């Protein structure tokens, strides 16, 4: 399944109990068509202590939501937008439908930042 959302993107939730919230994509599951967004779809998991030293309690984590319930937020115009796919400089790029800016920002790696 081809998705228009990548890990690290800022997205707006457009449907469900958390509609209107924005957050960063932490995880993408292409097979299931789901994404995990920071601060969205919080689920409580009850842990029982396994030993005397171990503490139990309620742990809150983000659950997966369907990718169709999200829209990418353009880093240039700061609006939720649909994504176009075009070839730019010989490479496939994701383009904002509203302002035409590219959504694929060159990520700095640890090696490139050390050289600079």
BANUVO-902266 format. One record per atom (N, C-alpha, C): residue number from 1; residue in three letters; atom name; x, y, z. Coordinates in pm, whole numbers, plus 32768, in hexadecimal, padded with zeros to 4 digits. Each point is the difference from the previous one (the first is absolute). Example, Ala and Ser with C-alpha at 12.3 -4.5 7.8 and 13.67 -1.06 7.14 Angstrom:
NODE pos code site    x    y    z
NODE   1  ALA    N 8527 7DC7 830C
NODE   1  ALA   CA 7FA7 8077 8000
NODE   1  ALA    C 805A 8078 8000
NODE   2  SER    N 7FDD 8069 7FB8
NODE   2  SER   CA 8052 8077 8006
NODE   2  SER    C 7FB3 806D 8049
! end
This chain:
NODE pos code site    x    y    z
NODE   1  UNK    N 8055 7F8A 8000
NODE   1  UNK   CA 7FAB 8076 8000
NODE   1  UNK    C 8059 807C 8000
NODE   2  UNK    N 7FE7 805D 7FA6
NODE   2  UNK   CA 804E 807C 7FF5
NODE   2  UNK    C 7FC0 8069 8059
NODE   3  UNK    N 804F 8038 805B
NODE   3  UNK   CA 7FCF 8066 805C
NODE   3  UNK    C 8042 8086 7FE3
NODE   4  UNK    N 7FB8 806B 801D
NODE   4  UNK   CA 8036 8087 7FED
NODE   4  UNK    C 8038 8038 8081
NODE   5  UNK    N 7FFE 7FB0 806A
NODE   5  UNK   CA 802F 802C 8083
NODE   5  UNK    C 8080 7FB5 8022
NODE   6  UNK    N 8063 8049 8034
NODE   6  UNK   CA 807E 7FC2 8028
NODE   6  UNK    C 801D 801D 8094
NODE   7  UNK    N 8058 7FB1 8038
NODE   7  UNK   CA 8029 8014 808A
NODE   7  UNK    C 8043 8089 800B
NODE   8  UNK    N 7FDA 804C 8067
NODE   8  UNK   CA 8038 8085 8014
NODE   8  UNK    C 7FA9 8070 7FC8
NODE   9  UNK    N 7F9B 7FDE 7FAF
NODE   9  UNK   CA 7FA5 8066 7FCB
NODE   9  UNK    C 7FA8 8037 806E
NODE  10  UNK    N 7FD6 807D 7FF0
NODE  10  UNK   CA 7F9D 803B 8058
NODE  10  UNK    C 7F79 7FE8 7FBE
NODE  11  UNK    N 7F9F 7FC9 8049
NODE  11  UNK   CA 7F7E 7FE2 7FC5
NODE  11  UNK    C 7F90 803A 8056
NODE  12  UNK    N 7F8D 8017 7FBF
NODE  12  UNK   CA 7F87 802C 8042
NODE  12  UNK    C 7F9E 7F8C 7FFC
NODE  13  UNK    N 7FC3 7FE0 8073
NODE  13  UNK   CA 7F9B 7F95 8005
NODE  13  UNK    C 7F7B 803E 7FD7
NODE  14  UNK    N 7FC1 7FC7 7F99
NODE  14  UNK   CA 7F86 803B 7FC8
NODE  14  UNK    C 7F82 7FB3 8025
NODE  15  UNK    N 800E 7F8B 803F
NODE  15  UNK   CA 7F8A 7FB2 8025
NODE  15  UNK    C 801C 7FB2 807F
NODE  16  UNK    N 7F95 7FDF 8049
NODE  16  UNK   CA 800E 7FB2 807A
NODE  16  UNK    C 7FF8 8056 807D
NODE  17  UNK    N 801A 7FC2 8073
NODE  17  UNK   CA 7FF2 8047 8080
NODE  17  UNK    C 8068 806C 8013
NODE  18  UNK    N 8071 7FF8 7FB9
NODE  18  UNK   CA 806B 8063 800C
NODE  18  UNK    C 8005 805E 7F88
NODE  19  UNK    N 7F90 8011 7FBB
NODE  19  UNK   CA 7FFC 8057 7F89
NODE  19  UNK    C 8029 808E 8027
NODE  20  UNK    N 8055 803C 7FAE
NODE  20  UNK   CA 802F 8088 8019
NODE  20  UNK    C 8088 8006 8041
NODE  21  UNK    N 8031 7F90 8035
NODE  21  UNK   CA 8083 7FFF 803F
NODE  21  UNK    C 806D 7FEE 7F98
NODE  22  UNK    N 8074 8039 801B
NODE  22  UNK   CA 8073 7FED 7FA8
NODE  22  UNK    C 806F 7FBD 804E
NODE  23  UNK    N 8058 7FBC 7FBA
NODE  23  UNK   CA 8071 7FBF 8041
NODE  23  UNK    C 805D 7FC4 7F99
NODE  24  UNK    N 8074 7FD4 8030
NODE  24  UNK   CA 8065 7FC5 7FAA
NODE  24  UNK    C 7FE7 7F6A 7FF2
NODE  25  UNK    N 8016 7FCD 7F88
NODE  25  UNK   CA 7FF0 7F71 7FE6
NODE  25  UNK    C 8078 7FB7 803D
NODE  26  UNK    N 7FE5 7FA3 805C
NODE  26  UNK   CA 8069 7FB5 8043
NODE  26  UNK    C 801D 7F7C 7FBA
NODE  27  UNK    N 7F98 7FC7 7FC0
NODE  27  UNK   CA 800C 7F7B 7FC5
NODE  27  UNK    C 7F9D 7FF3 7F8D
NODE  28  UNK    N 8028 7FB8 7F97
NODE  28  UNK   CA 7FA8 7FE9 7F8D
NODE  28  UNK    C 7FFB 7F6A 7FE5
NODE  29  UNK    N 7F87 7FCA 7FF3
NODE  29  UNK   CA 7FEE 7F74 7FDD
NODE  29  UNK    C 7FBC 7FFA 7F78
NODE  30  UNK    N 8050 7FE8 7F96
NODE  30  UNK   CA 7FCC 8001 7F78
NODE  30  UNK    C 7F9C 7F90 7FE7
NODE  31  UNK    N 801B 7F89 8036
NODE  31  UNK   CA 7FAA 7F8D 7FE8
NODE  31  UNK    C 7F73 8017 8036
NODE  32  UNK    N 7FF6 8037 8078
NODE  32  UNK   CA 7F7E 8016 803F
NODE  32  UNK    C 7FC4 8088 7FDB
NODE  33  UNK    N 8052 805A 7FC6
NODE  33  UNK   CA 7FD0 8085 7FDE
NODE  33  UNK    C 7FE6 8055 807A
NODE  34  UNK    N 8056 7FF1 8065
NODE  34  UNK   CA 7FED 8048 807E
NODE  34  UNK    C 807C 8050 8024
NODE  35  UNK    N 7FEC 806A 804F
NODE  35  UNK   CA 806E 8053 8030
NODE  35  UNK    C 7FED 8017 8096
NODE  36  UNK    N 8070 8015 8046
NODE  36  UNK   CA 7FFE 8024 808D
NODE  36  UNK    C 802C 8092 8008
NODE  37  UNK    N 7FAA 8055 8038
NODE  37  UNK   CA 8019 8090 8008
NODE  37  UNK    C 8013 8025 8093
NODE  38  UNK    N 8064 8053 801C
NODE  38  UNK   CA 801E 802A 8089
NODE  38  UNK    C 7F8A 804D 803B
NODE  39  UNK    N 7FD2 7FD6 8075
NODE  39  UNK   CA 7F95 8045 8048
NODE  39  UNK    C 7F74 7FE3 7FCF
NODE  40  UNK    N 7FF0 7F9F 7FA6
NODE  40  UNK   CA 7F7D 7FE2 7FC7
NODE  40  UNK    C 7FDE 7F6E 801C
NODE  41  UNK    N 7F81 7FE3 801A
NODE  41  UNK   CA 7FCD 7F79 801C
NODE  41  UNK    C 8049 7FC1 8076
NODE  42  UNK    N 7FFF 8047 8072
NODE  42  UNK   CA 8044 7FD2 8078
NODE  42  UNK    C 7FB1 7F8C 803C
NODE  43  UNK    N 8049 7F92 801A
NODE  43  UNK   CA 7FC3 7F88 803A
NODE  43  UNK    C 8045 7FE0 8083
NODE  44  UNK    N 7FB2 7FD3 8063
NODE  44  UNK   CA 8036 7FDD 8083
NODE  44  UNK    C 8017 7F69 8007
NODE  45  UNK    N 8076 7FDA 8030
NODE  45  UNK   CA 8022 7F73 8011
NODE  45  UNK    C 8021 7FE9 8093
NODE  46  UNK    N 7FBA 7FA4 8040
NODE  46  UNK   CA 8014 7FE5 808E
NODE  46  UNK    C 806C 7F96 8012
NODE  47  UNK    N 806A 8023 804A
NODE  47  UNK   CA 806D 7FA3 801A
NODE  47  UNK    C 7FFA 7FD0 8090
NODE  48  UNK    N 800D 7F7D 8011
NODE  48  UNK   CA 8004 7FC5 8085
NODE  48  UNK    C 8092 7FEF 8028
NODE  49  UNK    N 8023 801F 807C
NODE  49  UNK   CA 808C 7FED 8029
NODE  49  UNK    C 8029 7F6D 7FFA
NODE  50  UNK    N 8075 7FE4 7FC8
NODE  50  UNK   CA 802F 7F77 7FF1
NODE  50  UNK    C 8054 7FD2 8079
NODE  51  UNK    N 8039 8060 804C
NODE  51  UNK   CA 804E 7FDD 8076
NODE  51  UNK    C 7FEA 806A 806B
NODE  52  UNK    N 8044 7FF2 8073
NODE  52  UNK   CA 7FF1 8063 806B
NODE  52  UNK    C 8035 8089 7FD7
NODE  53  UNK    N 8070 7FFD 7FB6
NODE  53  UNK   CA 803F 807E 7FD9
NODE  53  UNK    C 7FBA 8043 7F8A
NODE  54  UNK    N 7FBC 7FB0 7FB0
NODE  54  UNK   CA 7FBF 8033 7F88
NODE  54  UNK    C 7F81 804A 8025
NODE  55  UNK    N 7FEA 8074 7FC0
NODE  55  UNK   CA 7F86 804C 801A
NODE  55  UNK    C 7F9B 7FE7 7F92
NODE  56  UNK    N 7F84 7FF2 8027
NODE  56  UNK   CA 7F94 7FF5 7F9F
NODE  56  UNK    C 7FCB 808B 7FE2
NODE  57  UNK    N 7F95 8005 7FB6
NODE  57  UNK   CA 7FC3 8081 7FE5
NODE  57  UNK    C 7FC0 8004 7F78
NODE  58  UNK    N 7FD3 8076 7FDE
NODE  58  UNK   CA 7FBF 8016 7F80
NODE  58  UNK    C 8062 8049 7FA5
NODE  59  UNK    N 801C 7FC4 7F8D
NODE  59  UNK   CA 805B 803D 7F9F
NODE  59  UNK    C 7FAC 802E 7F89
NODE  60  UNK    N 8012 807E 7FDB
NODE  60  UNK   CA 7FB5 8038 7F8F
NODE  60  UNK    C 805A 8005 7F86
NODE  61  UNK    N 7FD0 7FC8 7F90
NODE  61  UNK   CA 804C 7FFF 7F84
NODE  61  UNK    C 7FA6 802A 7F8C
NODE  62  UNK    N 8040 8029 7F93
NODE  62  UNK   CA 7FB5 8023 7F88
NODE  62  UNK    C 7FDA 7F82 7FB4
NODE  63  UNK    N 7F85 7FFB 7FD1
NODE  63  UNK   CA 7FD2 7F91 7FAE
NODE  63  UNK    C 8002 8028 7F6E
NODE  64  UNK    N 7FF7 7F9D 7FA9
NODE  64  UNK   CA 8002 8018 7F70
NODE  64  UNK    C 7F77 8032 7FD1
NODE  65  UNK    N 8002 805A 7F9E
NODE  65  UNK   CA 7F85 802E 7FC1
NODE  65  UNK    C 800F 7FEC 7F69
NODE  66  UNK    N 7F91 7FFA 7FBB
NODE  66  UNK   CA 8004 7FEA 7F70
NODE  66  UNK    C 8039 807A 7FB9
NODE  67  UNK    N 8051 7FE6 7F9B
NODE  67  UNK   CA 8043 806B 7FB8
NODE  67  UNK    C 7F9C 8059 7FB6
NODE  68  UNK    N 7F8A 7FCB 7FE0
NODE  68  UNK   CA 7F9B 804F 7FBB
NODE  68  UNK    C 7FC3 806B 805A
NODE  69  UNK    N 8016 7FF6 8083
NODE  69  UNK   CA 7FCC 8062 805E
NODE  69  UNK    C 8064 8070 801C
NODE  70  UNK    N 806B 8007 7FB3
NODE  70  UNK   CA 8066 8067 8013
NODE  70  UNK    C 801B 804A 7F7E
NODE  71  UNK    N 8032 807B 800E
NODE  71  UNK   CA 802F 804E 7F8E
NODE  71  UNK    C 8086 803D 8026
NODE  72  UNK    N 805C 8002 7FA0
NODE  72  UNK   CA 8084 8037 8017
NODE  72  UNK    C 7FF5 8097 800D
NODE  73  UNK    N 8049 803B 8061
NODE  73  UNK   CA 8007 8091 8010
NODE  73  UNK    C 807C 8031 7FB8
NODE  74  UNK    N 7FEE 805C 7FA2
NODE  74  UNK   CA 806F 8036 7FB1
NODE  74  UNK    C 805A 8054 805A
NODE  75  UNK    N 8085 7FEA 7FFD
NODE  75  UNK   CA 8059 8050 8053
NODE  75  UNK    C 800E 8091 7FD2
NODE  76  UNK    N 7FDA 801E 7F83
NODE  76  UNK   CA 800E 8087 7FCB
NODE  76  UNK    C 7F83 8054 801D
NODE  77  UNK    N 7F8B 7FCF 7FD4
NODE  77  UNK   CA 7F85 804F 8012
NODE  77  UNK    C 7FB5 7FDF 8081
NODE  78  UNK    N 802D 7F99 8049
NODE  78  UNK   CA 7FC7 7FD8 8082
NODE  78  UNK    C 7F6C 7FDB 7FF7
NODE  79  UNK    N 7FD6 7FC9 7F8C
NODE  79  UNK   CA 7F76 7FD5 7FEF
NODE  79  UNK    C 7FFC 7F6B 7FE5
NODE  80  UNK    N 7F94 7FBE 802C
NODE  80  UNK   CA 7FEC 7F73 7FE1
NODE  80  UNK    C 7FDF 7FF5 7F6C
NODE  81  UNK    N 8042 7FA5 7FBC
NODE  81  UNK   CA 7FF3 7FFA 7F6F
NODE  81  UNK    C 8001 7F71 7FCE
NODE  82  UNK    N 7FCA 7FEF 7F87
NODE  82  UNK   CA 8010 7F82 7FBA
NODE  82  UNK    C 808B 7FFF 7FC3
NODE  83  UNK    N 802F 7F8B 7FDA
NODE  83  UNK   CA 8089 7FF2 7FD1
NODE  83  UNK    C 8001 7FD9 7F6D
NODE  84  UNK    N 804E 804A 7FB1
NODE  84  UNK   CA 8016 7FDD 7F73
NODE  84  UNK    C 8088 7FBF 7FF5
NODE  85  UNK    N 8011 7FA9 7F9E
NODE  85  UNK   CA 8080 7FBD 7FE9
NODE  85  UNK    C 8034 802B 7F77
NODE  86  UNK    N 8073 8041 7FFD
NODE  86  UNK   CA 803E 802E 7F84
NODE  86  UNK    C 8093 7FDB 7FFF
NODE  87  UNK    N 803D 8007 7F8A
NODE  87  UNK   CA 808F 7FE9 7FF4
NODE  87  UNK    C 8046 8088 8003
NODE  88  UNK    N 8059 8013 8063
NODE  88  UNK   CA 804A 807D 800E
NODE  88  UNK    C 8095 7FDD 8002
NODE  89  UNK    N 804C 8038 7FA2
NODE  89  UNK   CA 8090 7FE6 7FF5
NODE  89  UNK    C 801E 7F6B 7FF0
NODE  90  UNK    N 7FAB 7FB9 7FB7
NODE  90  UNK   CA 8015 7F73 7FE6
NODE  90  UNK    C 7FDA 7FA3 8072
NODE  91  UNK    N 7FC7 8037 806C
NODE  91  UNK   CA 7FD6 7FAE 8072
NODE  91  UNK    C 7F6C 8016 801A
NODE  92  UNK    N 7FBF 7F98 8031
NODE  92  UNK   CA 7F73 800E 8025
NODE  92  UNK    C 7FF6 8057 807C
NODE  93  UNK    N 7FA1 805E 7FFE
NODE  93  UNK   CA 7FEF 805B 8071
NODE  93  UNK    C 7F6C 800F 8021
NODE  94  UNK    N 7FE4 8019 807E
NODE  94  UNK   CA 7F78 801D 802C
NODE  94  UNK    C 7FEE 8098 7FFF
NODE  95  UNK    N 7F92 802E 7FC4
NODE  95  UNK   CA 7FE9 808E 7FEC
NODE  95  UNK    C 7F7F 802A 8048
NODE  96  UNK    N 8001 8076 803E
NODE  96  UNK   CA 7F89 803A 803F
NODE  96  UNK    C 7FA0 802D 7F93
NODE  97  UNK    N 7F81 7FD6 8008
NODE  97  UNK   CA 7F9D 8026 7F9D
NODE  97  UNK    C 7FD7 8093 800C
NODE  98  UNK    N 8013 803D 8076
NODE  98  UNK   CA 7FD2 8089 8014
NODE  98  UNK    C 8068 8067 7FD4
NODE  99  UNK    N 8080 7FEC 8025
NODE  99  UNK   CA 8065 8066 7FE0
NODE  99  UNK    C 806A 7FCF 7F9D
NODE 100  UNK    N 8005 7F7F 7FE5
NODE 100  UNK   CA 805F 7FCC 7F9F
NODE 100  UNK    C 808B 7FE5 8037
NODE 101  UNK    N 8013 8010 8082
NODE 101  UNK   CA 8084 7FE6 803E
NODE 101  UNK    C 8014 7F6B 8010
NODE 102  UNK    N 807F 7FD6 8002
NODE 102  UNK   CA 801D 7F73 8012
NODE 102  UNK    C 7FF7 7FDC 8094
NODE 103  UNK    N 7FC9 7F8A 801B
NODE 103  UNK   CA 7FEF 7FD2 808A
NODE 103  UNK    C 8077 7FAD 802E
NODE 104  UNK    N 8054 7FD5 7FA1
NODE 104  UNK   CA 8074 7FAF 8022
NODE 104  UNK    C 8074 805B 8025
NODE 105  UNK    N 8016 800E 8082
NODE 105  UNK   CA 806D 8053 8032
NODE 105  UNK    C 807A 7FA8 8011
NODE 106  UNK    N 8073 8030 7FD1
NODE 106  UNK   CA 807B 7FB2 800D
NODE 106  UNK    C 8021 7FF2 8094
NODE 107  UNK    N 7FFF 7F84 8031
NODE 107  UNK   CA 801D 7FE7 808D
NODE 107  UNK    C 8097 7FFB 8014
NODE 108  UNK    N 802D 8040 806C
NODE 108  UNK   CA 808F 7FFC 801F
NODE 108  UNK    C 8020 7F7F 8049
NODE 109  UNK    N 8065 7FBD 7FD3
NODE 109  UNK   CA 802E 7F86 8044
NODE 109  UNK    C 8072 8024 805D
NODE 110  UNK    N 8024 7FA5 8056
NODE 110  UNK   CA 806C 8018 8060
NODE 110  UNK    C 8085 8014 7FB7
NODE 111  UNK    N 8016 7FB8 7F94
NODE 111  UNK   CA 807E 800C 7FB6
NODE 111  UNK    C 800C 8088 7FBB
NODE 112  UNK    N 7F93 8030 7FC4
NODE 112  UNK   CA 8008 807F 7FB7
NODE 112  UNK    C 800E 8075 8060
NODE 113  UNK    N 7FC7 7FF8 8079
NODE 113  UNK   CA 800B 8070 805F
NODE 113  UNK    C 808C 8005 803D
NODE 114  UNK    N 8045 7F8F 800B
NODE 114  UNK   CA 8088 8000 8037
NODE 114  UNK    C 8062 803F 7F9D
NODE 115  UNK    N 7FEA 7FEB 7F7F
NODE 115  UNK   CA 805A 8036 7F9B
NODE 115  UNK    C 7FF4 8098 7FF6
NODE 116  UNK    N 7F8A 8035 801A
NODE 116  UNK   CA 7FE8 8090 7FF0
NODE 116  UNK    C 8038 8053 806F
! end
